[in-house]
Amino acid sequence: MANFALEVTRLGFQALQVISPQLAGKAAFRLFCSTPSPRPKGKKAKSAHAAGAARLAGAERFVLRLAGGAKAHAYRLNGGAIGQRKRYLVTHGWGSSAVYMADLVSMLAATGAEVVALDFPGHGRAGGRFLHMGLAVEAIAAAGDRFGAFDAAIGHSFGGAALMVSAGGLIPDAAPASCERVVLIGAPSEMAWLFTDFGRMVGLRAAAQAALENEVHRVTGRRLEDFDAGNMARSIGWPVLVIHAEDDKEVSPAHARRYGAAGKSVRLFWANGFGHRRIVGAAPVLGAIAAFLEGGPEEETGESIKKDAEIIPFFELPARRAAL
């Protein structure tokens, strides 16, 4: 948010929460859930968008209708009855879309698998400018209804957290994701920190902050503290590959370590140097995902975590984590 716009927003919330903390909390939630324009800004973003759109130009397209009039959009590659094949689901991060995941989608499709890539409400071709976790999980459920069970699901950032919330069956009336493996790329393990940082940014006092967080319960049926994807990774028991970069400036690598502490079913792959966005198309990352989906030897033994070119044995991890 630009400095001038932020100052105006803070002044507005300063006045509104004096009148009614409840109204301020509701307004803050609406602002929190407002999605950015899907039009790419800047030369790099426009180039990446154009390249991704070209890769997905031949994909089938589907509109997935959700409760309350919201819509999600899905691309499908290798669809139709063409013999027995695996089926993968791909979900994007906040402010992104399926076209920015095109390198990953193309790699998966090259294996012969059927690949479904979602645009969440408020993103890509889905239309609208509003999204919260409940709607994202509804979109994942709608994809399952339309295309069937998935062998694996791969999600970046917010999309990864949404996969875990879906897998944990947290949202009432939304069927949990049905798959056998999950890949999380730069994904948060819980959501409370986002609301805390947002409230601080717009200048909410305690009562208005509480009202903001209560809106989560109103629209999803769950309290903010329930959205603990780290605990869900422990409870679902599926093999989970967590990919993160220690130079990620948007989602702290502490989230990856928290996932890693969830149990033996979770594997960590450190893709340092790729930050939060370039990581989704980085060659080492695509290779790690392909190996995991095929049940490669490292995933089978569960004896090491790859960090760049270095293999760190599990017995060294406590000391390494303490030093980070």
N, C-alpha and C positions, 0 to 999 in steps of 0.2 A: 504494500500500500504506500503510495507516494507520501512524502512528508506533509504536504499541505492537506491532502485528503485525510491523512491520519489525524492531524490536529483538529480538523473540522469534525471528524467522527468522534474524537475524544470529548470535544466540547458538547456535542450533541448528547452523548451518553452521560456526561456529567450533569447536564440539566435534567435528562429524562429520569435518571435513577433517584433524583431528589423527589420528583413527583411520584414515581412508582417503580421500585426495584423490580417488581414482577414484569411490568411492561418493558423495562430496560433489558431484562434477561431474555424475554421473548424476541425483542428486536435484535439482540446480540446473536441469538441462535440463528435467526434468519440470515444475518450477515455472515456468520460462520459457515453456513451451508451454501452460500452463494458461490457459484463456480465461475472461473474466469472465462473470457471469450474463447471459443474453440479456434479462432483464427490465429495462426502462428505469428509471433512478433519477432522481428530481427532476422537477419540474413541466415544465421545458422538454423534457427527454428523453421524458417520457410523452406530451406533446402532439405532438412530432415523430413519435414512433413510431405514434401513433394516426392521424395524418394520412397517413403513408406507407402504413400497413396498409390504410386506406380506398382509397387510389389503386390498390393492387395487389389489391384484393378480387376483381376480375373476371379476374385472370390464371390461366392454367393452372398447376398445380403438379406438380413431378416430384421423385422421390427418385433420386439418383445414388449408386450403391453403389461404394465404393472398396475397395482391398485392405485386409485386416486387420480388416474389419468396420466401418470408418468410413463415414460417409454425408455427402453434400452435398445441398443442396436447390436447386431451380431454379424461378423464376417465368418464364412465357413469355407475352408479349403478341403479338397478331397472328400467332399460329401457324397451322399447317395449310396446305394447298395452295390459296392464294388468289392465284394468279398470281405473276409474277416480282417479287421484292422483296429488299431488302437485309436482312442479318441481323447484329445487333450483340450483343456480349457485355458485360455490366457486372459488375465485381467490387468488393467493398467493402473497407474497412480493418479493422484489428484492433479487436475489441470492437464492431463495427458490424454491419450486415446489409443486405439488399437494400431493406428498407422505408425505411431512412434515405437511400437513393439514389433514392427514388421521383420526385422532381422531374426528375432526369436521365432516368430510365426513361420517364416520361410524355412528356417532350420528344422522345425518340427514337421512341417508339411513335406520336406524332402525325404523324411523317413518313410513316407507313405501313409502316415497317420491322418485321420480326420482331425482338423484343427478348428476350433471355434474361438474367436477373439471378440471380446465384448467391448462396446462403448457404454459406459455407465450413463445414467441420466445426467444431463448437464454437460456432457462431453462428446466430442467427435460428432458422429452423425445422429446421435440420440435426440438432440434438441433439448431445449430447456436450459435453465441456469441455476439448478438447485439439486443438491445431493446430500444425503446423510447416510450413515452406515446401514440403517434399516433398508433404504432403497437399494443400496449396493447388494445387500444379501438377497433381496427380492429378485434382483436382476440375475444373480447366480442361480437361484432356484428356478427362475423362468427358463434359463438356458438348459437346465437339467430336464425340465418338463418338455421342452421343444426337441432336444437332441438326444436325450437319454443319459445314462450314467457315463462318467468320464474315468478313464484309466489314471489320469493325473491332471492336476491343475497347477498352473504357474502364475504367480501374481507379483507385481512390482509395487512397492510402497503401500499406499492405501489399498490397492487391489490385493496385495498379499494379506494384509490384516483382515480384509473383507472375506477372503477365503477361509481364514481360520475361524472367524466369527460364524460363518456359515457351517463349517465342518463341526463346530461345537454345538450346533442347534440352538443358538442363543436367541434368535429372533422368532417370536411366536408367529405361527401361521406361514412361515417360510420353510419349506422342506430343506433339511441339511444337505450340503454338497455330498454327492456320492462319488468317491474316487478312492484310489489305492495309494497314491503318493502325492505329496505337495512340495512345490518349490517356492520359497519366499525370497524375493530379491529386494534388498534395502527396505524391509518392511518393519513397521513399528510393532512392538509386542504388547502395548497397551495405549490407551487414548487420553488418559487424564492429563498428561503433560501438555497436549495440544490445547485443551480448554483452558488450562492455567495460563499458558503463554498468551493465548488470544485475549483472555480477560484482562491480563496485565497490559497488553498492547493498547486496548481500547479504553483502559482506565476504569474497569468495573470495581466497585466496592464489594464487600463480602456478601451483602444481601442480594445484589444483582448477579454476582458470580454464582451464588447458589441457585438463583432462578434460571440462569443460563444452563447449568448442569441438570436441573430438574426437567428442562425441555427434552433432554435425551430420553428420560424415562417416559415422558408423555408420548413421544413419537415412535419409540422402539419397544416399550414395555419392559425395558431393562435399565438399571442404574449404570451410571458411567463406570463405576468400579467393576461392574460385571464384564466389561469388555477387556478382558485380560487374555490376549491371544497366547501369551507364554504358558499359562495354565492349560489352555485348550490344546496346545501342542503335546502336553503331557497326557491329557485325558483321552485324546482320540486314538493314540497308539499307532498311527500310520507313520511310515518312513517320511521324514521331512528333511529337505535340504535347504539350509539357510545360507544365502549368499549376501555378503555385505562388504563394504569397503571401509577401512578405518579412516579414510579421508572424506567420508560422507558428511557433508555439512548440513543436511536437511533432516536426516534420521540418525541419531547417535548410534555408533557401533555397540553401545551398551545394550541396545535392544537385541542385537544378534547374540551377544553373550548370554543374555537372559533366556533366549530361546535355547541356546546350547546347553543350559543348565536344566532343561526340562526333562531330559532322560536320554536313554541310549537310542531311541528312535530318531533323534535329531542329529544331523551332521552339519558342521560349519565349513564354509568355503570362503576364505578371505580373498577378495578380488581388489586388493589395494591399488590405488592409482586411478581407478575408474569413477570415483565419486558416486553421486546419487543417480545421475541420468545416463551417462555413457555406459554404465555397467550393464544395461539391458541388452546391448548389442556387442559387448566385448567378446572376442574370440575365446579367451580362456573360460569365460562364464558359459558361453554356449556349449563348449566342450564338456564342462562339468555337468551341465543339465542333461546333455545327451547320455553321458555315462550313468548318471543317477537313474534316469528313466529306463535304461536298459539293465539296471541292477549290476553296475560295474564292480570290479574287485574291491575298490576302496570302500564302497557303500556296504558290501557284504561283510567285510571283516570288521568295520567300525573301529579300527585301531588308530586312526590318525585324522588330523584335520589339516587341510592344505592352506597354507598362507603364502601367497605369491609362489615362489619356487621352493619354499621351505616346507618340510613336513614336520609337524610338531606332534610328538607322541602325547597321548592323553595324560600320562603321569606327570608331564611338565606343565600342564595347563594351569593349575592353581597358582604357581609362581609367576607364570607369564601374565595371567589376568591381574594379579596384584600389582604388577609393574605397569600396567596400562592405565 
